[in-house]
Each structure stands twice: as C-alpha cells, then as structure tokens.
Amino acid sequence: MLSVSKLVEALLEGDEARAWAIVDAHARGGANSAYIFDALLGGAMVRIGELWEMNAISVADEHLASSVCERLMQRYESAYVEKPEGPPRGRAMLFCVEGEQHDLGLKMVATAFREAGYETRAYGRNLPLEYARLAAMRWHPDIVGISISIIYHLPKLKAYVEALDALAYRPQIVVGGRLARLYDLRPYVNARTLVFPDILTLQSWLESPRAVPTSSHWGASET
C-alpha cells in the first residue's frame, strides 16, 4: 500500500508533519479508527519492525518512529475520536504481560474502547500478574484486555488468564497483540477467553450487543 510506504518513510525520518498529513487525509476521507490504527499506523509499525529484524534500520530509528507514531495516535484521538455521551458502557482494564516492553498497540486498543463508550484504564507495558490481579480486584473491570507480543511469554499468558478468570465476579478476558495475529493462542487461554487478532475484529465485537456487560459490579470490592 502506497500510503503505508510513505508513512514508513515519514516515521523513520521523524517527520511528524508529513506523517500526520497522511493520517489526516485518510481520516478526512472517511477512514474509521480501526482502519487508521490497524491498516495505516499498525501496518507502518509492522513494516518498521520487519526492517529492524532485517538489520535494515537501527534501534534508534525504531524508537524514533515509535515516538512519532504515538504522537500521531494522540493527535488522531483528539481530532477525530468522539466519545459517546451518557454513562459509560462498562469498564475496561488493559495491560501488557510482564516482560513486554512495547505498548503502542495497547494504546490503540485503549482508544477503541474509549470510542466504544467504555471507561478505560490502560496500565501499559510490563505489568506483573500480582499487580494486574490486585488492580482488577479493586476496580472490578467488566473486561480485562491482555496484550502479548513475544513468544516465550506465552506460559505467562496462561497464568494471567487462569488467575484473572478465577476472580469471583468473572470479568470477560480478551487477548490481543502481535502473537494473536501469528499463532493459535487457544492452548494458552480458556474457553471463555476471546482472542482478537487485530483492531478491526475487536471493533466489530465492540459494536455488537455481546460487548455490553450483562451486569455491573461497580462499587464492589473483592475480599
């Protein structure tokens, strides 16, 4: 895709103005958030990751591109994302498993949840299980979203799912991230867990009645 290639160039050069012009043109042309995040920004960062793995760019190049991409995400949300009026649809808690150091995708997912009307807390990268569980016990999110990108962290994913699904109020566990696109994660989750390979699939689910919590646990506390 020509737009993605040009966006890759702009991100690697640290040219935020040129990169934003590409994103803005797509948004003005009617592209929705899922397309902007998945196909455009996500596609560009996947390509940049591939270039890094091929040693075609340096770690510094990748870090610069990631920094510009994050600012583009913030600008896009500020300019184009409309949060629904009225009470929140539910609560969503999002984080990356311990050891994961990249959370750009998680931040895109957080925007998708906010746009869908969820009160959202994004805890970011590298959240140990004990703290994830404690946060869920205190806040009682309806949905707990876990991001995983590195294959040798898969055993951790299983532990996270088991511990969080064992909470008395049974939040809905959803899993995403790079590995969700590349592998079958069913051996590492349970039957209640939903796995989303991309934001397009997640948004489709968020737009359905199934994403509405069947009951509210707000104000409760786990003992």
Solvent accessible surface area in square Angstrom, and as a share of the most:
residue,aa,sasa,rsa
1,M,135,0.60
2,L,129,0.64
3,S,28,0.18
4,V,21,0.12
5,S,56,0.36
6,K,96,0.41
7,L,0,0.00
8,V,11,0.06
9,E,91,0.41
10,A,0,0.00
11,L,0,0.00
12,L,38,0.19
13,E,114,0.51
14,G,27,0.26
15,D,50,0.26
16,E,41,0.18
17,A,75,0.58
18,R,88,0.32
19,A,0,0.00
20,W,34,0.12
21,A,58,0.45
22,I,27,0.14
23,V,0,0.00
24,D,23,0.12
25,A,63,0.49
26,H,44,0.20
27,A,12,0.09
28,R,184,0.67
29,G,69,0.67
30,G,65,0.62
31,A,26,0.20
32,N,79,0.40
33,S,6,0.04
34,A,0,0.00
35,Y,65,0.25
36,I,0,0.00
37,F,1,0.00
38,D,32,0.17
39,A,28,0.22
40,L,0,0.00
41,L,0,0.00
42,G,16,0.15
43,G,23,0.22
44,A,0,0.00
45,M,30,0.13
46,V,65,0.38
47,R,98,0.36
48,I,0,0.00
49,G,26,0.25
50,E,73,0.33
51,L,25,0.13
52,W,115,0.41
53,E,110,0.49
54,M,123,0.55
55,N,136,0.70
56,A,62,0.48
57,I,29,0.15
58,S,55,0.35
59,V,77,0.44
60,A,72,0.55
61,D,48,0.25
62,E,23,0.10
63,H,107,0.48
64,L,76,0.38
65,A,0,0.00
66,S,22,0.14
67,S,49,0.32
68,V,0,0.00
69,C,0,0.00
70,E,46,0.21
71,R,94,0.34
72,L,0,0.00
73,M,10,0.05
74,Q,108,0.48
75,R,95,0.35
76,Y,7,0.03
77,E,27,0.12
78,S,100,0.64
79,A,64,0.49
80,Y,69,0.26
81,V,13,0.07
82,E,145,0.65
83,K,100,0.42
84,P,73,0.46
85,E,172,0.77
86,G,61,0.59
87,P,124,0.78
88,P,59,0.37
89,R,67,0.24
90,G,2,0.02
91,R,37,0.13
92,A,0,0.00
93,M,0,0.00
94,L,1,0.01
95,F,0,0.00
96,C,1,0.01
97,V,0,0.00
98,E,71,0.32
99,G,25,0.24
100,E,3,0.01
101,Q,90,0.40
102,H,118,0.53
103,D,11,0.06
104,L,27,0.13
105,G,40,0.38
106,L,8,0.04
107,K,59,0.25
108,M,9,0.04
109,V,32,0.19
110,A,2,0.01
111,T,4,0.03
112,A,4,0.03
113,F,0,0.00
114,R,72,0.26
115,E,47,0.21
116,A,25,0.19
117,G,14,0.14
118,Y,7,0.03
119,E,66,0.30
120,T,24,0.14
121,R,107,0.39
122,A,51,0.40
123,Y,79,0.30
124,G,14,0.13
125,R,116,0.42
126,N,62,0.32
127,L,25,0.12
128,P,34,0.21
129,L,48,0.24
130,E,119,0.53
131,Y,121,0.46
132,A,0,0.00
133,R,97,0.35
134,L,70,0.35
135,A,16,0.12
136,A,0,0.00
137,M,35,0.15
138,R,177,0.65
139,W,15,0.05
140,H,7,0.03
141,P,0,0.00
142,D,12,0.06
143,I,5,0.02
144,V,0,0.00
145,G,4,0.04
146,I,3,0.01
147,S,14,0.09
148,I,0,0.00
149,S,26,0.16
150,I,52,0.26
151,I,87,0.44
152,Y,159,0.61
153,H,8,0.04
154,L,11,0.06
155,P,92,0.58
156,K,72,0.30
157,L,0,0.00
158,K,94,0.40
159,A,44,0.34
160,Y,5,0.02
161,V,1,0.01
162,E,100,0.45
163,A,24,0.19
164,L,0,0.00
165,D,17,0.09
166,A,78,0.60
167,L,1,0.01
168,A,85,0.66
169,Y,24,0.09
170,R,113,0.41
171,P,2,0.01
172,Q,45,0.20
173,I,2,0.01
174,V,8,0.05
175,V,2,0.01
176,G,17,0.17
177,G,26,0.25
178,R,101,0.37
179,L,1,0.00
180,A,9,0.07
181,R,117,0.43
182,L,96,0.48
183,Y,107,0.41
184,D,78,0.41
185,L,3,0.02
186,R,177,0.65
187,P,87,0.55
188,Y,65,0.25
189,V,24,0.14
190,N,53,0.27
191,A,112,0.87
192,R,88,0.32
193,T,13,0.08
194,L,60,0.30
195,V,49,0.28
196,F,20,0.08
197,P,51,0.32
198,D,46,0.24
199,I,14,0.07
200,L,90,0.45
201,T,56,0.32
202,L,7,0.03
203,Q,26,0.12
204,S,71,0.46
205,W,21,0.07
206,L,2,0.01
207,E,129,0.58
208,S,19,0.12
209,P,117,0.74
210,R,177,0.65
211,A,3,0.02
212,V,72,0.41
213,P,35,0.22
214,T,145,0.84
215,S,63,0.41
216,S,81,0.52
217,H,52,0.23
218,W,90,0.32
219,G,79,0.76
220,A,49,0.38
221,S,88,0.57
222,E,38,0.17
223,T,165,0.96
